């Protein structure tokens, strides 16, 4: 019988990718169940509440795992973004990097790509994303401000679903 401790580095990484896919599948199924029972507006409202808590938990766990302290600025945020569950299943890019600012892009989004394959419009995730990225960044460093450049339902280029600016204000 194989135990997780018996897996090599590549197998452990794939296990992490599978866990991230399972997490996202559960998130989507939960959302659909709430939407089917209470409607899209209520589902998005409850999703924002869940993401507000989850994103802070995720940030704190990443910081603990990496030995990071609160207040690490943009470099700490960039490091932490690489360890989010999304990072294992979505293609992301960070550009325009300085000690005071960076731009984060979700180049390929598993949720939006699935909807596209099914012939559906983009999921309107902007209000949830504002909560998600704001609270994640502020958990890493309370002086980081988050600005949405675009996110569905906003129009976006074909090579990127959403774009966020993070600015250190101290």
Backbone as JSON, one array per atom type, in Angstrom:
{
  "sequence": "XXXXXXXXXXXXXXXXXXXXXXXXXXXXXXXXXXXXXXXXXXXXXXXXXXXXXXXXXXXXXXXXXXXXXXXXXXXXXXXXXXXXXXXXXXXXXXXXXXXXXXXXXXXXXXXXXXXXXXXXXXXXXXXXXXXXXXXXXXXXXXXXXXXXXXXXXXXXXXXXXXXXXXXXXX",
  "N": [[0.85, -1.18, 0.0], [0.58, 2.18, -0.87], [1.79, 5.07, 0.7], [1.37, 8.59, 1.41], [3.85, 9.66, 2.26], [5.63, 8.09, 0.89], [5.77, 9.01, -1.67], [7.46, 10.55, -4.45], [9.04, 13.76, -5.21], [7.87, 14.83, -7.58], [5.49, 13.34, -7.73], [4.28, 14.14, -5.34], [3.89, 16.83, -5.89], [2.0, 16.59, -7.97], [-0.06, 15.47, -6.51], [-0.7, 17.68, -4.93], [-1.63, 19.41, -6.93], [-3.89, 17.95, -7.75], [-5.36, 18.09, -5.35], [-5.85, 20.84, -5.26], [-7.49, 21.09, -7.51], [-9.65, 19.55, -6.63], [-10.48, 21.1, -4.44], [-11.32, 23.43, -5.8], [-13.36, 22.36, -7.36], [-15.17, 21.62, -5.36], [-15.75, 24.17, -4.33], [-17.05, 25.3, -6.56], [-19.27, 23.57, -6.83], [-20.55, 23.98, -4.39], [-21.2, 26.69, -4.7], [-22.97, 26.54, -6.9], [-25.05, 25.02, -5.77], [-26.04, 26.76, -3.8], [-26.75, 28.89, -5.47], [-28.76, 27.66, -7.03], [-30.74, 27.24, -5.11], [-31.16, 29.74, -3.83], [-30.67, 31.81, -5.62], [-28.63, 33.85, -7.87], [-27.67, 36.34, -6.84], [-27.76, 36.07, -4.03], [-26.06, 33.88, -3.8], [-23.61, 34.95, -4.66], [-23.26, 36.92, -2.71], [-22.97, 35.34, -0.38], [-20.73, 33.91, -1.17], [-18.8, 35.93, -1.25], [-18.62, 36.46, 1.51], [-17.6, 34.0, 2.42], [-15.13, 33.89, 1.03], [-13.85, 36.1, 2.13], [-13.1, 35.22, 4.67], [-11.75, 32.76, 4.07], [-9.56, 33.5, 2.38], [-7.92, 34.93, 4.07], [-7.21, 32.98, 5.92], [-5.84, 31.24, 4.21], [-3.68, 32.91, 3.42], [-2.39, 33.32, 5.91], [-1.6, 30.7, 6.52], [0.15, 30.14, 4.42], [2.11, 32.07, 4.95], [3.04, 31.14, 7.44], [4.06, 28.61, 6.72], [6.14, 29.41, 5.05], [7.69, 30.86, 6.76], [7.26, 33.6, 7.01], [6.79, 36.96, 8.1], [4.2, 39.27, 9.04], [3.85, 42.23, 7.12], [5.71, 42.3, 5.1], [5.65, 43.59, 2.67], [5.54, 44.23, -0.92], [7.37, 42.29, -2.06], [6.93, 40.07, -0.34], [4.21, 39.58, -0.78], [4.24, 38.84, -3.5], [5.71, 36.46, -3.31], [3.97, 34.94, -1.69], [1.67, 34.75, -3.3], [2.44, 32.87, -5.16], [2.05, 30.5, -3.88], [-0.61, 30.07, -3.43], [-3.62, 28.11, -3.65], [-4.83, 28.44, -6.15], [-2.63, 28.94, -7.77], [-1.59, 26.53, -8.51], [-3.24, 25.5, -10.41], [-4.08, 27.39, -12.21], [-2.85, 29.56, -14.76], [-0.75, 32.14, -13.99], [0.55, 35.51, -13.89], [3.0, 37.84, -12.92], [3.79, 41.17, -13.15], [5.5, 44.31, -13.85], [7.03, 44.86, -11.54], [8.06, 46.26, -8.51], [9.5, 47.58, -5.45], [7.34, 48.8, -4.35], [5.05, 48.25, -5.8], [3.07, 46.06, -7.87], [1.76, 44.22, -10.66], [-0.7, 41.84, -11.03], [-1.79, 39.11, -12.91], [-4.36, 36.99, -14.06], [-3.88, 34.72, -16.21], [-4.82, 32.33, -17.32], [-7.76, 30.96, -16.35], [-9.23, 28.44, -14.59], [-11.97, 28.21, -13.9], [-13.22, 30.11, -15.61], [-12.38, 29.16, -18.11], [-13.61, 26.66, -18.22], [-16.3, 27.45, -18.29], [-16.26, 28.78, -20.73], [-15.73, 26.65, -22.52], [-18.15, 25.35, -22.27], [-19.81, 27.04, -23.56], [-20.79, 29.19, -22.16], [-21.22, 32.49, -20.73], [-18.68, 34.63, -19.24], [-18.09, 34.06, -15.77], [-19.3, 36.33, -13.39], [-17.1, 37.43, -11.47], [-15.95, 39.63, -10.22], [-16.76, 41.16, -7.88], [-16.39, 39.3, -5.87], [-13.69, 38.74, -6.25], [-12.53, 41.21, -5.56], [-12.88, 41.25, -2.78], [-11.49, 38.88, -2.15], [-8.75, 39.27, -3.13], [-8.08, 41.69, -1.88], [-8.24, 41.12, 0.91], [-6.44, 38.99, 1.08], [-3.99, 40.22, 0.33], [-3.82, 42.23, 2.33], [-3.57, 40.67, 4.59], [-1.04, 39.66, 4.27], [0.42, 42.05, 4.25], [-0.66, 44.8, 5.92], [-0.49, 47.34, 4.8], [-0.71, 47.16, 2.09], [-2.53, 48.03, -0.7], [-5.24, 47.17, -2.8], [-6.22, 47.17, -6.17], [-8.62, 46.68, -8.6], [-8.04, 46.21, -11.93], [-9.25, 45.07, -14.16], [-11.88, 42.65, -14.3], [-14.03, 39.9, -14.84], [-17.45, 40.81, -14.58], [-16.31, 42.65, -16.36], [-15.09, 43.72, -19.56], [-12.37, 41.95, -21.11], [-9.03, 41.27, -22.33], [-8.21, 38.63, -24.7], [-6.06, 37.18, -23.78], [-5.96, 37.22, -21.01], [-7.77, 37.01, -18.01], [-8.31, 38.45, -15.64], [-6.99, 41.36, -13.97], [-4.94, 42.79, -11.54], [-3.84, 45.39, -9.4], [-1.37, 45.93, -7.01], [-0.41, 47.98, -4.4], [1.99, 49.31, -2.27], [1.44, 51.26, 0.47], [3.08, 53.05, 2.3]],
  "CA": [[0.0, 0.0, 0.0], [1.37, 3.42, -0.98], [1.5, 6.14, 1.66], [1.84, 9.88, 0.89], [5.27, 9.84, 2.57], [6.4, 7.28, -0.06], [5.76, 9.65, -2.98], [8.61, 11.4, -4.77], [8.71, 15.17, -5.32], [6.94, 15.03, -8.7], [4.21, 12.75, -7.34], [3.7, 15.01, -4.31], [3.4, 18.04, -6.57], [0.76, 16.23, -8.66], [-1.06, 15.32, -5.45], [-1.1, 19.04, -4.59], [-2.45, 19.89, -8.06], [-5.19, 17.27, -7.63], [-6.06, 18.65, -4.19], [-6.33, 22.16, -5.66], [-8.63, 20.86, -8.41], [-10.76, 19.1, -5.79], [-10.93, 22.28, -3.7], [-12.05, 24.31, -6.71], [-14.6, 21.67, -7.72], [-16.08, 21.77, -4.22], [-16.17, 25.58, -4.31], [-18.02, 25.49, -7.62], [-20.49, 22.83, -6.51], [-21.2, 24.72, -3.29], [-21.78, 27.9, -5.27], [-24.13, 26.16, -7.72], [-26.13, 24.59, -4.88], [-26.61, 27.98, -3.22], [-27.4, 29.62, -6.57], [-29.99, 26.96, -7.41], [-31.74, 27.36, -4.05], [-31.41, 31.11, -3.39], [-30.44, 32.77, -6.69], [-27.24, 34.27, -8.09], [-27.28, 37.45, -5.96], [-27.48, 35.51, -2.7], [-24.87, 33.02, -3.89], [-22.43, 35.81, -4.71], [-23.14, 37.54, -1.38], [-22.42, 34.33, 0.53], [-19.39, 33.61, -1.67], [-17.92, 37.0, -0.75], [-18.4, 36.23, 2.95], [-16.71, 32.84, 2.58], [-13.79, 34.25, 0.55], [-13.24, 37.03, 3.08], [-12.46, 34.41, 5.72], [-10.83, 31.77, 3.52], [-8.34, 34.09, 1.82], [-7.05, 35.28, 5.2], [-6.68, 31.71, 6.43], [-4.85, 30.77, 3.23], [-2.5, 33.77, 3.52], [-1.68, 33.04, 7.18], [-0.95, 29.38, 6.44], [1.31, 30.29, 3.52], [3.13, 32.81, 5.69], [3.6, 30.25, 8.46], [4.85, 27.59, 6.03], [7.34, 30.02, 4.49], [8.39, 31.6, 7.8], [7.11, 35.03, 6.72], [6.12, 37.79, 9.09], [3.33, 40.3, 8.47], [4.52, 43.5, 6.83], [6.81, 42.07, 4.17], [5.52, 44.4, 1.46], [5.28, 43.63, -2.24], [8.1, 41.02, -2.25], [6.25, 39.0, 0.41], [2.97, 39.29, -1.49], [4.59, 38.1, -4.71], [6.08, 35.12, -2.88], [2.78, 34.24, -1.19], [0.77, 34.47, -4.43], [2.93, 31.66, -5.84], [1.7, 29.33, -3.08], [-2.06, 29.94, -3.31], [-4.14, 26.94, -4.35], [-5.04, 28.81, -7.55], [-1.37, 28.95, -8.5], [-1.28, 25.17, -8.97], [-4.17, 25.07, -11.46], [-4.3, 28.5, -13.14], [-1.64, 30.24, -15.18], [-0.71, 33.5, -13.45], [1.74, 36.27, -14.25], [3.2, 39.06, -12.13], [4.61, 42.09, -13.95], [5.69, 45.68, -13.35], [7.4, 44.62, -10.15], [8.99, 47.14, -7.78], [9.31, 47.42, -4.0], [6.11, 49.49, -3.95], [3.92, 47.98, -6.68], [3.13, 44.99, -8.87], [0.54, 43.89, -11.38], [-0.98, 40.41, -11.03], [-2.73, 38.75, -13.98], [-4.81, 35.62, -14.18], [-3.78, 34.48, -17.64], [-5.72, 31.23, -17.62], [-8.59, 30.69, -15.17], [-9.92, 27.17, -14.75], [-13.41, 28.46, -13.85], [-13.67, 30.78, -16.83], [-12.12, 28.28, -19.25], [-14.67, 25.65, -18.21], [-17.52, 28.11, -18.78], [-16.06, 29.05, -22.16], [-15.9, 25.37, -23.22], [-19.57, 25.01, -22.23], [-20.55, 28.06, -24.29], [-21.38, 30.14, -21.22], [-20.52, 33.77, -20.57], [-17.78, 34.67, -18.08], [-18.68, 34.18, -14.44], [-19.04, 37.69, -12.91], [-16.4, 37.22, -10.2], [-15.26, 40.84, -9.78], [-17.04, 41.56, -6.48], [-15.75, 38.29, -5.02], [-12.25, 38.96, -6.4], [-12.13, 42.39, -4.79], [-12.77, 40.78, -1.4], [-10.44, 37.85, -2.1], [-7.4, 39.82, -3.27], [-7.86, 42.72, -0.86], [-7.97, 40.51, 2.22], [-5.2, 38.21, 0.99], [-2.87, 41.16, 0.35], [-3.75, 42.91, 3.62], [-3.07, 39.72, 5.58], [0.41, 39.63, 4.05], [0.9, 43.35, 4.71], [-1.82, 45.7, 6.03], [-0.28, 48.57, 4.04], [-0.9, 46.92, 0.66], [-3.85, 48.35, -1.23], [-5.57, 46.39, -3.99], [-7.09, 47.82, -7.14], [-8.99, 45.85, -9.74], [-7.9, 46.87, -13.23], [-10.44, 44.5, -14.8], [-12.26, 41.3, -13.88], [-15.4, 39.68, -15.29], [-18.01, 40.92, -15.92], [-15.64, 43.64, -17.2], [-14.43, 43.18, -20.76], [-10.96, 41.64, -20.9], [-8.39, 40.74, -23.54], [-8.25, 37.18, -24.84], [-4.9, 36.55, -23.12], [-5.97, 37.47, -19.58], [-9.14, 37.13, -17.49], [-8.4, 39.55, -14.69], [-5.72, 42.03, -13.69], [-5.0, 43.46, -10.25], [-2.68, 46.19, -9.02], [-1.09, 45.97, -5.58], [0.44, 49.13, -4.12], [2.38, 49.46, -0.87], [1.19, 52.66, 0.84], [3.73, 53.51, 3.56]],
  "C": [[0.9, 1.25, 0.0], [0.87, 4.44, 0.04], [1.98, 7.46, 1.05], [3.33, 10.11, 1.14], [6.17, 9.07, 1.61], [6.53, 7.95, -1.42], [7.01, 10.5, -3.2], [8.12, 12.85, -4.96], [7.68, 15.45, -6.42], [5.55, 14.5, -8.36], [3.51, 13.6, -6.27], [3.15, 16.29, -4.92], [2.09, 17.74, -7.29], [-0.37, 16.02, -7.67], [-1.59, 16.69, -5.02], [-1.98, 19.64, -5.68], [-3.84, 19.25, -7.99], [-6.0, 17.82, -6.47], [-6.61, 20.04, -4.52], [-7.53, 22.05, -6.6], [-9.86, 20.43, -7.6], [-11.34, 20.27, -4.99], [-11.78, 23.18, -4.58], [-13.37, 23.67, -7.15], [-15.62, 21.8, -6.59], [-16.61, 23.2, -4.14], [-17.25, 25.82, -5.35], [-19.33, 24.79, -7.35], [-21.27, 23.49, -5.39], [-21.91, 25.94, -3.85], [-23.04, 27.56, -6.06], [-25.31, 25.72, -6.86], [-26.82, 25.8, -4.26], [-27.36, 28.78, -4.29], [-28.74, 28.98, -6.94], [-31.1, 27.14, -6.37], [-32.14, 28.81, -3.79], [-31.22, 32.17, -4.47], [-29.01, 33.27, -6.72], [-26.8, 35.37, -7.13], [-26.94, 36.95, -4.57], [-26.23, 34.64, -2.72], [-23.6, 33.86, -3.91], [-22.2, 36.49, -3.36], [-22.5, 36.57, -0.38], [-21.01, 33.93, 0.12], [-18.4, 34.67, -1.19], [-17.61, 36.8, 0.73], [-17.44, 35.07, 3.19], [-15.29, 33.19, 2.16], [-13.1, 35.21, 1.49], [-12.5, 36.26, 4.17], [-11.39, 33.47, 5.14], [-9.51, 32.38, 3.08], [-7.38, 34.52, 2.92], [-6.42, 34.04, 5.81], [-5.58, 31.2, 5.51], [-3.57, 31.58, 3.33], [-1.71, 33.46, 4.79], [-0.96, 31.7, 7.13], [0.26, 29.41, 5.51], [2.44, 30.99, 4.26], [3.81, 31.93, 6.73], [4.52, 29.23, 7.81], [6.17, 28.15, 5.53], [8.15, 30.82, 5.51], [8.35, 33.11, 7.59], [6.41, 35.73, 7.88], [5.25, 38.81, 8.37], [4.15, 41.56, 8.22], [5.67, 43.38, 5.85], [6.71, 42.8, 2.84], [5.25, 43.6, 0.2], [6.08, 42.35, -2.45], [7.44, 39.84, -1.53], [4.95, 38.61, -0.28], [3.24, 38.45, -2.73], [4.95, 36.65, -4.36], [4.84, 34.32, -2.47], [1.82, 33.88, -2.33], [1.16, 33.19, -5.17], [2.5, 30.38, -5.13], [0.21, 29.2, -2.82], [-2.51, 28.69, -4.06], [-4.37, 27.23, -5.83], [-3.76, 28.68, -8.37], [-1.01, 27.57, -9.07], [-2.16, 24.74, -10.15], [-4.5, 26.17, -12.47], [-2.95, 29.1, -13.53], [-1.74, 31.71, -14.76], [0.58, 34.18, -13.89], [1.8, 37.51, -13.36], [4.19, 39.93, -12.89], [4.74, 43.43, -13.23], [6.05, 45.66, -11.87], [8.39, 45.68, -9.66], [8.76, 46.9, -6.29], [7.98, 47.99, -3.54], [4.87, 49.07, -4.75], [4.16, 46.73, -7.52], [1.76, 44.84, -9.5], [0.44, 42.37, -11.44], [-2.03, 40.13, -12.09], [-3.08, 37.27, -13.9], [-4.92, 35.34, -15.67], [-4.77, 33.4, -18.07], [-6.45, 30.88, -16.34], [-9.41, 29.43, -15.43], [-11.45, 27.35, -14.77], [-13.9, 29.05, -15.17], [-13.46, 29.91, -18.07], [-13.2, 27.19, -19.35], [-15.97, 26.24, -18.74], [-17.43, 28.37, -20.28], [-16.28, 27.78, -22.98], [-17.38, 24.97, -23.29], [-20.43, 26.03, -22.96], [-21.23, 29.08, -23.41], [-20.59, 31.44, -21.19], [-19.6, 33.67, -19.35], [-18.59, 34.74, -16.78], [-18.33, 35.57, -13.91], [-18.39, 37.68, -11.52], [-15.77, 38.47, -9.6], [-15.51, 41.18, -8.31], [-16.43, 40.57, -5.49], [-14.23, 38.49, -5.06], [-11.75, 40.15, -5.61], [-11.95, 42.02, -3.32], [-11.56, 39.85, -1.27], [-9.04, 38.47, -2.12], [-7.09, 40.9, -2.25], [-7.47, 42.1, 0.47], [-6.72, 39.63, 2.2], [-4.0, 39.15, 1.13], [-2.72, 41.83, 1.71], [-3.34, 41.98, 4.75], [-1.56, 39.62, 5.47], [1.03, 40.92, 4.58], [-0.28, 44.32, 4.73], [-1.69, 47.0, 5.22], [-0.39, 48.37, 2.53], [-2.35, 47.2, 0.3], [-4.03, 47.6, -2.55], [-6.51, 47.18, -4.88], [-7.35, 46.85, -8.28], [-8.85, 46.68, -11.0], [-9.03, 46.38, -14.13], [-10.63, 43.07, -14.3], [-13.69, 41.09, -14.34], [-16.41, 40.08, -14.21], [-17.38, 41.99, -16.8], [-15.12, 42.97, -18.47], [-12.94, 42.94, -20.46], [-10.36, 41.15, -22.21], [-8.44, 39.21, -23.55], [-7.14, 36.48, -24.05], [-4.87, 36.75, -21.61], [-7.42, 37.66, -19.11], [-9.3, 38.28, -16.5], [-7.0, 40.1, -14.41], [-5.91, 42.88, -12.44], [-3.72, 44.23, -10.01], [-2.57, 46.18, -7.5], [-0.08, 47.09, -5.34], [0.71, 49.18, -2.62], [2.26, 50.94, -0.52], [1.75, 52.94, 2.23], [5.01, 54.2, 3.23]]
}
